[in-house]
Amino acid sequence: MLLLWLFIAVVLINTAYFLLFSKFTFLSPKAPEKKGSFPVSIIICAKNEADNLKKNVPLWLAQDYPNFEIILINDASTDETQEIVESFAKKDPRVHTVNIENNEAFWSNKKYSLTLGIKRAVNKRMLLTDADCKPASEQWLSLMTHELSEETELVLGYGAYEKKKGLLNRFIRFETLMTAIQYFSYAKAGMPYMGVGRNLAYTSKLFYDNRGFMSHMDIPSGDDDLFVNEAASKDNTSLCFHEDAFTYSVPKTSFGKWFTQKRRHITTAKHYKPKHRFLLATYFITNLLFWILTGLCFAFADWKMALGILIFRLAMQYIFVGNGAKVLKEKDLTPYIPLLELFLVLFQLTIFITNSISKPKRWK
């Protein structure tokens, strides 16, 4: 009977998190009635991204917005990135370049390169994305920056991955979906803790008031989530999750490459504020315990009661997480949510163990 009571306790904690997610998952995105006209700087840091720049710079330049510039940062690339960047700058006066050479103090540090790019920007409002990201529409810039003001200094967006065939693609998109549901929900609850650099807007004032990335310059990752964790508050943060404001990236096609990427990303979590670390760790631990206790209760307790508890928990998950998948246009993942969650829990546990043994490499 003790197993069942423990199972019930874990499921109730899970349900509490699902209710927290409802702060976001039942929202409806609304496009602003009027477009902004204030100047904006789009900041893109590129390292060996010549092919992506050829495809995506024209999409950024095609944004339906009256006043913007693009800062293209060549982060010590060894391919044709610098030549591509300079060619776009020659063709369009809205494109400006920053060329970074490797130096001993900041070897392969994206934060150093981004800092120089941000200093090059002339506008107070900035929209950041990655070289491999394409905007969902010509309204991306307008939607993402509409709410930036003296009060709202940071806007969290959704950086999605393109839908492809195969299980790996579903795993990648589900992990991205769950991350977004969490950071959007926490922000709506007044506890913003992270954002993604694939789609993030903030003011230069917020950047300089927080001394940029100086407090975590020595950490390989975190130009997005660690900055948000430090600078965001319930009063200065807003969300933008209109489907026309998404960005899309091509997902990894190799499990090994994705695993390496996520190993690097997850190292930043231990530097979050204590309350965020506690809440995120509790969510992971209770999800892990849920799957462990499911097996134990069916094997050693009353399977009928265990089945009832399991059905209740899955129903709550389908309602709250499933609705989040609908909001973020990932509805095709909904039928597989339990299996995808089980994989994600095991995947994150493997990363934790691996990172405890050896440190991941720098960003590129």
N, C-alpha and C positions, 0 to 999 in steps of 0.2 A: 504493500500500500504506500510505503514511503516513496517508491519510484514514481507512482502516479501523482502524488502530491508535488514532487519535484518537477514532474512533467507539466503539471498545471501551472506552477509558479513561473516556469520558463515561458510557457505559452502566453501567460498574462503579461509578462514583460515584453514579449514580441508584439503583442496586441497594442501595448502602450506606444511602442515605436510606430506601428501602423497608423495609430490615431494622430501621432505627431506628423507623419507624412501627409495626412489629409489636409493639413494647412496649405499644402501646395497642390496635391493631386486632384483636388476638386475645384481648382481655380480655372477660369477661362481667360485665355490671352486676348488682349484687346489692342488693336492698333491705335496710335494717337490720331486725333482728329486733324491736327496741324503738324506739318513737318517743321523741324528745326532749321534755322538758317545760320546759326553760329558756326564759326570755323572749327574743323575737327582734323586731327592728325591720326592717320592709320599707321601703326608701328608694326613692322614685320622683321623678325630676325631670321636670317637664312644661313645655314651652313651646308654646303654641298647640295643645293636645292635648285640647280639650273633648270631642270626639266619642269619642276613644279612652278617655278616663277614664270616660265614661258606660258604656262596654261592659266595661272591664276591672276597675274598682274592685270591683264585685260579685264577680268571680272571685277576686280577692285576699282579699276578706273571707270568702269561702266556704272558705278553706283549713282542712283537717282538722288543726287544731293548737290546743292549749289556751291558749297565752299569747303573743300578739303584738300589735304596734301597726303602723300604716301612717303613714309620714311623707310627705305629698304636698307637693311643692315647686312653687309656681307661679313659674317663671323669667321674670318680666316679660312675661307673655303679653298679646297684644292682642285675643284672642278671649274666650270665656266661661270659660276655664280656672279663674280664681279663683272665680267663682260656683259652678261645679261642685264644686270642691274644698271650699268652705265648706259646700255642701249636704250632702255626705257626712259631714263632720265633725259637723254638727248631728244627723244621723241615727244615727251610730254612735260611741260614745266611744273606740273603738280607732283612729279616724282623727284625725290631728293635722296641722296645716297650717303651712307657712312661705311667706310671700309676699315675693318678691324684686323690688325695683325697680331699674331700670337705673341704674348709676352710672358715672361717667367712667373710674374706674380698672379696673373689671371688666366692661366693656360686653360683653354677650352671652357671658359665660364660664360654661360649665356647671360647671366645677370650683368656682368661687366659690359657686354656688348649692347644689351638693351638700355642700360643706363646712358651710354653715349648716344644711342638713337633717340632716347627721350629728351636728352639735352639739345639735340639737333632740331627737335620739333618746335615750331613757332606758336602752336595753338594750345590753349589751356585745357581743352577736352581731347582725350586720346582714346582710340579704339585699338586693342591689340589682338592679333591673330598670328597663326603660324604659316609658314611658306607653303605647307602642303594642304592648307584649308581653303575651300572655296565657299563663298557666301551662297545661301539658299536662294537669294533673290537680289534684285537691284534696290530693295528697301532695307537691306541689312544694316547699312551704316546709319540710316535715319532712325530705324527702330531701336538699335542698340544705344544710341547716344541721346535719344530724345529727352530722357529724364535727368541727364547730367546738369547740375546746377551748383550753387553755393551750398545748398543743403544736401542734395543727393550727389555724392562724389564718386560713387562706385556702382556699376551695373554688372550683374552676373548674367551671362548668357549660356546657351547650350551648344557645346561642340560635339556634334553627332558623327557617326561613322557610316559610310555608305553601305547599303545592303547588298551583300553578295551571297552566293550559294555556300553551303557548308556549315558544320557545327562550330568551327572556330569563329566565324563571323558572328554567329548568334551569341557565343560566349563574350566576345569583345563588346558587342552592342549592349548586352545585358549588364555587364560590369559598368559600362559608361552610363547606362540608364540609372542604375542603382546609386551610383555616385552623384548624379545630377539630382535625383529625387531627394537625397539626403541634404546636399548643400542648399538646394532651393527651400526645402522644408525648414531647415534650421534657420535660414535667413528670415523666412516669414514668421518664425517664432521669436525673432529678435536676437538670434545667436548666429550670425553669419560666421562661417569658419573657413571657407575655401571657395575658390573659383577655378576655372580652367583657362590657361593662356590661349587656347584656340578661339576663345570668344569672351573677351573681357574688356570693359571700358572703365576708365577712371580719369580724374582730373590731375593735372600736373601739380596743383596745390597739395592734393592728398599724397602724391608721390614724394614731394619735397618735404612736406610736414613730417613724414615718417622716415626721412633720411633714406628714401629709396629702399634698396635691398641690403643696406649696410649691416643690419643686425644678423643677417644670414648669408652674407656674401661667400663664406667659405663652404657652404653646403651646396653640392652639385645641382640639386633640383630645388624647386620652390619659388621660382620667379613669379608664379601665379598664386598657388595656395598659401605659401608662407607670407607673401605680401598681404593677401586678403585677410589671413588670420590675424595679422598684426594691425592692419589699418581699418578693417571694416567694423562697423557698429550697427546697432538696430536703427539708428537715426540717419546714417549716411549711405545706406545700401538699398538698392532696388533690384528687381528681377526683370528680365526680358526673355520670355519663352514663346513668343509668337513664331510660328513655323517659318515665316519669311525672314526671321532674324537668326536662324540657325546657321552654323557653319558645318561643312561636311569634309571629312578627311577619308583618305583611302586606308582601310585597316590593314594590319599586318596579315600576311598570308602564311606565315610560319609561326607555330606555337612557340618555338625557341626564341624568336625575335620579340614576340609579344611578352613572353615571360621576362626577358631581359629588360624591356621597357618598363614593365610594371614594378620590377624589383627596384629600379631607380626612383620611380614616382613615389612608392610607398615609404621610402626612407624619410620623407619629410614629416610624416604623421607624428613622430615622437617629439617634434618641435612645436606642435600645436599648444594652445593654452590648455591648462590642466582639465578644465571642465569639458572641453571638446574631446580630449583624449579619453576621458572617462566615459562619456556618452558613446563614442564610436567603438571603444573597446567592449563596452557592455553589450552593444548591439551585435558585434561579431561573436562574442563568447556565448550569448544566449542562442544565436542561430546555430552555432556549432553544437551546443548542448541539446538543442531541439532534435537534431538529426541523430545524435547518439542515443538520447532517451527514447526516441521513437522505436529504434531497434530493440533496446533493452526492455521497454514496456511490452512490446508484442511478444518477446521471448519469455519474460519472467513475471509478468503481471496480467491483469484481466485485459485480454486483447479487445473486448468489446468497449470498455471504457477508454482504452488507448485509442481505438479507432474514432470514437466520438470526439476526443480531444484533438486528434489529428485533423479531422474534417473541419472542426471549428477554426483551427489555426490557418489551414489552407484557404478556407472561405474568406477570412479576414485579409489574407495576403492577396487573393485574387481581387477583392474589392478595392483595396487601397493602392497596392502596387500596380495592379492591372489598370486602374484608372490613370495612374501616372504614366504608364506606357502609352495609353491613348492620348494623353495631353502632349507627350513628346514624340508622337508619331512613330512609336515602336510597337504598335498593336500586334504585329505578327509574332512577337515574343511571348505574348500572354499565355498561350496554351502550355508553354514549356517552363513556366516560372518556377515550380518546385524543383525540377531537375537542374535548371540553370543556377538556382540558388545553392543547391547542394554542391555543384561543381565549383561555384564561386567561393564557398566557404573552404573547401579543400584546397583550392588554388591559393587563397590568401594565407592559409595555414602553411602551405609549402613555401611561399615567399618569405614568411616570417622566419621559418626555420633556416632557409637558405641564407637570408641576410644576416642571421645571427652567426653564421659560420664564416661568411666572406662579404666584403663590401662591394656593391655594384659599381660599374664604371660611370664616368661623367656623361654629360648629355649627348655628345656625339664624338 
